[in-house]
Amino acid sequence: MMDETEFWELVDEAREAAEGDPEEQADLLVDRLAQLDPDSVLDFARHFESRYNRAYRWDLWGAAWVLLDGASDDAFDFFRCWLIGQGREVFEGAVHDPDALAGLLEDFDEEIDGDGEELGYAADEAYEQLTGVVAPDLEIAPAPPEPEGTPLDFENEALLAERYPRLWERFRG
C-alpha cells in the first residue's frame, strides 16, 4: 500500500526534477510510476483522485478564476490537477484558504502554470505501460455533482477582489 507521504514524495520529486513545468512533471511521474507494481500505481491514482475531488469547491474555483483570468469547467479540472502537482503544502493550504495561494506560489506563469491536465493521466498511462490494459475503476467515492460550498458570481470583479484580496492584488492589481 502506498501511503499519503509516499504519494506526495513522488509528486514533489517529479515537480523538482521538471523545474516546475507541469507537462515535464507528468512525463517524469509516468516514468517513475512505471517502475512500481500495478497495485502501487492504482494506490497513487486513488490518492490523486480523492484530492482532485476534495478540491472541487466553489471557493477554489474562484481563486483559479482570479489566477487564470477566467476558468471554464475544463480549465478548473486542469487547475485542480496542477494544484495537486504543486505538492502537499500548497494543495492543503489552498483547500483550507484559497486566497492563501497568493503567498504559497513563488511564481505563476499563465502560459504554463495552472494547467496540469497531463498530471491527471499519469497514473493511467503508467498502469497501461505496466499491464497493457486500461486501469480498472478505483472504487472510491465519486466526485460530487456540484462543487462544495456556495456558488460565486465569477463575472463580478468587485466581489472577487473582495473575496480574494491577496490574489487580486498580486495577480490582477
SVG drawing of the C-alpha trace seen along z (x, -y; Angstrom):
<svg xmlns="http://www.w3.org/2000/svg" viewBox="-25 -47 41 54">
<polyline fill="none" stroke="black" stroke-width="0.4" points="0.0,0.0 1.2,-3.5 0.6,-5.9 0.0,-9.6 3.6,-10.5 4.9,-8.4 2.3,-9.9 3.4,-13.4 7.1,-12.4 6.5,-11.1 4.7,-14.3 7.4,-16.5 10.3,-14.6 8.8,-14.9 8.0,-18.6 11.5,-19.4 13.1,-17.4 10.9,-19.1 11.7,-22.5 8.0,-23.3 7.0,-22.5 3.7,-20.6 4.0,-18.6 7.5,-17.5 6.4,-16.7 3.7,-14.4 6.2,-12.6 8.6,-12.1 5.7,-10.9 4.7,-8.3 8.3,-7.1 8.6,-6.8 5.2,-5.1 6.0,-2.6 8.8,-1.4 6.4,-0.3 3.9,2.6 0.4,2.1 -1.2,2.1 1.0,-0.8 0.1,-2.7 -3.6,-2.3 -2.9,-3.4 -1.3,-6.5 -4.3,-7.1 -6.7,-6.8 -4.6,-9.3 -4.7,-11.7 -8.4,-11.2 -9.5,-11.7 -7.6,-15.0 -8.9,-16.1 -12.4,-15.5 -11.7,-17.3 -10.6,-20.4 -13.9,-20.6 -15.0,-23.7 -16.6,-27.0 -14.1,-29.0 -11.1,-27.3 -12.7,-27.8 -13.0,-31.5 -9.3,-31.6 -8.5,-29.7 -10.7,-32.3 -8.6,-35.2 -5.3,-33.4 -6.1,-32.4 -8.3,-35.5 -11.3,-33.2 -11.7,-29.4 -14.1,-27.2 -15.2,-23.8 -12.3,-22.1 -9.8,-24.8 -10.8,-24.3 -10.4,-20.5 -6.9,-21.0 -6.2,-23.6 -7.0,-21.1 -4.6,-18.6 -1.9,-21.3 -2.7,-22.2 -2.0,-18.6 1.2,-18.8 2.3,-21.7 2.7,-19.4 1.1,-18.9 1.8,-22.3 0.4,-24.3 -2.5,-21.9 -3.6,-21.8 -3.1,-25.5 -5.2,-26.3 -8.0,-24.0 -8.0,-25.5 -7.8,-29.1 -7.8,-29.7 -6.7,-33.3 -3.5,-32.0 -2.3,-30.9 -1.1,-34.5 1.6,-33.7 2.1,-30.0 3.0,-30.3 6.5,-31.6 6.0,-32.2 3.0,-31.9 3.3,-32.0 -0.1,-32.0 1.4,-30.4 2.4,-27.1 1.1,-27.2 -2.4,-26.4 -2.9,-23.6 -2.0,-20.1 -4.2,-18.2 -1.4,-15.7 -0.8,-15.0 -4.4,-13.8 -3.5,-11.0 -0.1,-10.0 -1.2,-7.0 -3.5,-5.7 -0.6,-5.9 1.8,-4.1 -0.7,-1.4 -1.2,-0.8 2.5,-0.6 2.9,1.9 -0.1,4.1 -1.2,3.5 -4.7,2.8 -6.7,-0.2 -6.7,-0.9 -9.8,0.5 -12.3,-1.5 -10.6,-2.9 -13.6,-2.1 -13.5,-5.4 -16.4,-7.8 -17.3,-9.7 -16.9,-13.5 -19.9,-15.5 -22.2,-16.6 -21.7,-20.2 -18.7,-21.9 -18.8,-22.1 -19.7,-25.4 -21.6,-28.4 -21.6,-29.4 -19.9,-32.6 -20.6,-35.1 -17.2,-34.9 -18.2,-37.8 -18.4,-40.2 -14.9,-41.5 -15.6,-43.7 -16.8,-40.5 -13.7,-38.6 -11.4,-41.4 -13.2,-41.5 -13.2,-37.7 -9.6,-37.1 -7.8,-40.3 -4.3,-38.9 -4.7,-37.0 -6.4,-40.0 -3.7,-42.4 -0.8,-40.1 -2.2,-38.8 -4.8,-41.3 -4.0,-44.6"/>
</svg>
